Amino acid sequence: MADVLVVDDSQTVRNEVSSFLSANGISVDIAVDGQDGLSKIQSNSSYKLVICDVNMPNMDGLTMCEKVRAAGKTSLPIIMLTTESDPSMKERGKAAGVKGWIIKPFNGTAALNGIKSLLGK
């Protein structure tokens, strides 16, 4: 069972983030867009953290987050990993319960302590 779900439409980003986390002893699952991520979250209660892009086809990350919260999963931490820096998007994320906002490119070394903290490690 994976601790972290990485949701991004870019295979390069999914590989980069999941490889970094795996190399640091964190089990990872991946989803290709918000719809896939929502489906995996609904069917798997083992995730302790979601790292998600904002702009994706089929369902964007903020909509996914809003649907996760509406389904009652209010304690699942979600961090957005995105190129999106618009303050209104960040406000929407905050209202949806997003715990953090990381601007791409992913800097695993800088994010690792925060990720481990959210995982309770």
N, C-alpha and C positions, 0 to 999 in steps of 0.2 A: 504494500500500500504506500502510495506516494504522500510525502508531506506537503509538497508545493505543486500547484498547477500553474504552468506557464501558458498564457493565452496570447498568441500573436499570429497574424497572417503571414509574417515573414519567416520562412524556414531558417534563414540565416540567424535571425534574432532568437528564435526558439532554440536552435542548436547552441548558440553562444551562451545563453543564459542557463540552459539545462546542463550543458557541459561544465560550466563554472560551478554551479551548485553541486552537481554530482561529485566533482573533484574535491569539494569541501564537505563531503559526507552527508549531503542532503538529498533525499530521494525525490525524484521529479516525474511528473506526468505532463503531457503537452496537449494543447487544443489549438485548432487552426483558425478559429474566429470566436466571436462572442456566443453564437448559437451552440457551437461545439462545447465551449467552456461551460455554458449554463447546463447543458445536458450532462456533462461529466460531474459537475458540482451536485446536481440533483440526484445522481445515481451513486455518488461516492462520498461518504461522510468522513473519510480519513484525512482529507485535505486540512492543513493547518494554516495555509497561506495561499493566496492567489496573486500572481504577478501578471498584469494584463495591459495590453496596448489599448489605446482609445479608438483610433481610426482603423476599422476593419470592415470587410464586406459581410453581408448577411445579418450581423448584429454587432454594433460598436461596443466597446468595452464599458462605457458608462451605462448604456441600456442594460447590458448584462449585469452590472453591479446593482442597478435599481431592481431588476427582476430577482436577483439573489436575495436582496434585502426584503422585498415584498413577499418572498416565499418563507420568510422567517429566519433565515440564516444571518442573523445580525451580529454574531460573534466571530464570523470568519473574516480575518483581516484580508483586505484587498489593497494592493499597491499598484498604481498605474505607472507603466514604463512606456513613455511616449515622446514624440517630437512636439506634441501639442502643449503650448504654454499660455494659451488664452486664459485670462483670469476668470472669465465666465464659465469656461469648461472646468477649471479648478473648483469654482464654487459649486457647480453641479455635482462634481465628484465628492466634495465635502458633504453636501446634502445627502448624497447616496451612501455615506459612510466610508468613503475611501480613506485609508490610513496613511498613505504617502503618495508622493508624486515625484517620479524620477524622470528627468529629461534624458532621452537617448543622446549619444550612445551609452550602452550599459557599461558601468564601471563597477564590476563585481567586487573589487577590493574595497571601494568606498561604501558599497551597499551591504556588505556581508554582515557587519555587526548588527545593523538594524534588522536584517532578515533573520538572523539567529535569535535576536531578542523577541521578535514576533512569534518565532517558533518555540520559544521557551528553552533555547539551548545555550 
